Amino acid sequence: NKKIKLANAYISYLKNLDFIKIPIIKNEKQLSSVHLLNVIFKKIHTFSEKEAFLKYMLKNYVICQIHYTPIWNFKAFKKINSKNFPNSKLYYIKSVSLPLYSELKLIDVKKICTLIVKYHGSK
């Protein structure tokens, strides 16, 4: 319940921004456990742009993460051609997991969202 409340706070702060796509955590048939809160940044087009954003957040004491690395990025699957999976490549480049843990406070969510707006709103 705490993580759902935090996820809803993120959604409330970010829902009207045109440069970010946030997940739906509740619909008529199911409720997400919000294990992670992955968002997609529409203005990020290369992995280096994503790294720049992650470094900006880290500089401001916020650790965002990368989840769902495509299988073709692992050494054991190096023979798989990433060109055959354009959607997984796009998701990998554009998605970021925002901090979401039970000790996180609503004021922290607001700070994180303010940093996101400051960084992406200026681009």
Residue pairs with C-beta under 8 A, 6 or more apart in sequence:
2 102
3 33
3 34
3 35
3 100
3 101
3 102
4 25
4 31
4 32
4 34
5 106
6 34
6 100
6 104
6 106
6 109
7 25
7 32
7 34
7 37
7 100
8 25
9 106
9 109
9 110
10 22
10 37
10 98
10 100
10 109
10 112
10 113
11 22
11 25
13 109
13 110
13 113
14 20
14 22
14 39
14 113
14 116
15 22
17 117
17 120
17 121
18 42
19 41
19 42
19 43
19 120
19 121
19 123
20 39
20 40
20 41
20 42
20 116
20 120
21 39
21 40
21 42
22 37
22 39
23 32
23 37
23 38
23 39
24 32
25 31
25 32
25 34
26 32
34 100
36 67
36 97
36 100
37 97
37 98
37 100
38 67
38 68
38 95
38 96
38 97
38 98
39 95
39 96
39 98
40 91
40 94
40 95
41 50
41 53
41 94
41 95
41 96
41 120
42 94
43 49
43 120
43 123
44 50
44 53
44 93
44 94
45 93
45 94
46 93
47 92
47 93
50 66
50 93
50 94
50 96
53 64
53 96
53 119
53 120
54 64
54 66
54 96
56 115
56 119
57 63
57 64
57 112
57 115
57 119
58 64
60 115
62 99
62 111
62 112
62 115
63 99
64 96
64 97
64 98
64 99
65 96
65 97
66 92
66 95
66 96
66 97
67 95
67 97
68 91
68 92
68 95
69 92
70 82
70 85
70 88
70 89
70 91
70 92
71 77
71 80
71 88
72 78
72 80
72 81
72 82
72 85
72 88
73 82
73 92
82 88
82 89
98 112
99 108
99 112
